[in-house]
Structure formats: C-alpha cells, structure tokens
Amino acid sequence: MVWDEHKWINEIYEDLKKIVERCLDPLDDYLKCFDVYKDVLKIKPDEYIKKVETEEKPREVEAIRDEVLEF
C-alpha cells in the first residue's frame, strides 16, 4: 500500500531500479572480457613458487617468462 503523499518516492525508486537494471547487461559484457584471465588470477604465488623451487631440474628464467607471457 502506497500513500499518495509518498507516491513520488516509489516513482523515483522504480525509475532508478530500471536504470540500474539497464546498466547490468553492459557491465556483464565488460566483465566477460576478463574471463581469459581467471586461471591466472587463481594462481597462488606462494604455491607456484614452491612448485618451481621443488622441480628436479631448475628452469631457465626465459622458460618461466614464456609461461607467464602465455597467459
């Protein structure tokens, strides 16, 4: 139930709600651009360093650089 004296508040709320909903689609599209980086963002630096340090044969700096640039 909306009182007539507060009707303007509900109208403003509905207008703002529509504007925000219209903005969500472009924002979702923009966020999808970063999907290719999800794997990189999930890397935990400490765990990755331990993995590299415990390898039997140390890798060359260039090999590690190439792996990073691969992402």
Residue pairs with C-beta under 8 A, 6 or more apart in sequence:
2 10
37 71
39 71
40 71
52 59
52 64
